[in-house]
Amino acid sequence: MIDPCTPGAMTCRVGCGACCIAPSISSPVPGMPQGKPAGARCAQLLPDRTCAIYGSPERPSACASFPAMAEHCGKNRGEALRLLEALEQLTRTGPGGEGRL
């Protein structure tokens, strides 16, 4: 569903969780004090692929500020994973470096 207030924004796809797997996160996440490497499941991703700390002050700012947008999320979970993995590759800090959100 598209959010009419923000061009390109949409509500999160139920059961997706791609943004909790594909990108790296440099700040601490509860259960992951060193952050989260790209491609790893976040410790806060529940089996139903929802976030256990969504809306909580413990949620990293990188997560809270990352918008669900058609250009990132595509048309389904598989496409979202591919798009976010590609974005992760594009934002790496340097040769062999690890990109961090």
N, C-alpha and C positions, 0 to 999 in steps of 0.2 A: 504494500500500500504506500503510495506517495504522500509525503507531507506537503500540503499546499503552501505552507509558509516558507519553506526553504527549497529553492530550485535544486532538483536532483536528489533531495533527501527522501528517505523512505523509512518506514518502521522496520525494525529487525525482523528477519524471517524466523518464525518459530522453528526451533530444533536445528538451527544452522551451526552456530558456534565457530564459523570460519575465522572470525577476527580474534578468537581466543586460541587459535592454533597457529595460523600462518605467520603473523608478524612477531618480531622480537620486541621485548619491553625491557628497557634499561633500568627502570626504577623497581624497587622491591614490590613484590606482590605477596599477600599473605600466603605462606607456605612455600614461597620462592624468594628468599631474601636477596638473592643475587640477580633477580629479574628473571625473564623468560626468554630462552633462545627461540629463534625462528623455527617453526615446524613442530615445536613441543606443545603438548596440551597444557593449558594453564591449570594450575592446581585448583583454581576456583570454578572450573568448568564442570558442571554437574552431568550425570549420565544422560539427562534429557537435552543436553547442550544449551543450558541456560547458565547464567552467571550467579554463583552463590552470593556475591557481594555487590550485585547491581544496585545502585542507589545508595550504597554505604559509603561513609567517608574513607573507608579502607581501600576502596577501589582506586587504582592508580589513575592519575590525571590523563595519561596517554589513552587509557581505555574510555574514560568519561568524555574525552574531547573528540574521539574518533567517530565521525558520523556514518550512519548507514546510508550509503549513496549507491544509486544504480551503477555508477562507474566502478565501484569497488565490489559490489555484491552480486552483480549480474542477475541472471534469471533463476538461479538455483544454487544449492550449497556447493556443488562441484565447481561451478563457474566461479563462485565467490572464492573458494580455495585457490583456484588457478590465478585469478586476478590479484588477490592479496599476496600470493607467493611472488608474482611478477613485480608487484610494487615493492616488496621487501628486497628483492634483488636490485632494483633501481635505486634504493635508498641506502645501500651499504656504504659505510664510511670510507672505504678505499679498497685497493686490491687485497683480497683475502680478509678484509675487515668485516666485522659483523654489523649490519645495519641495526639501528635501534630506534624505536618510536619513543 
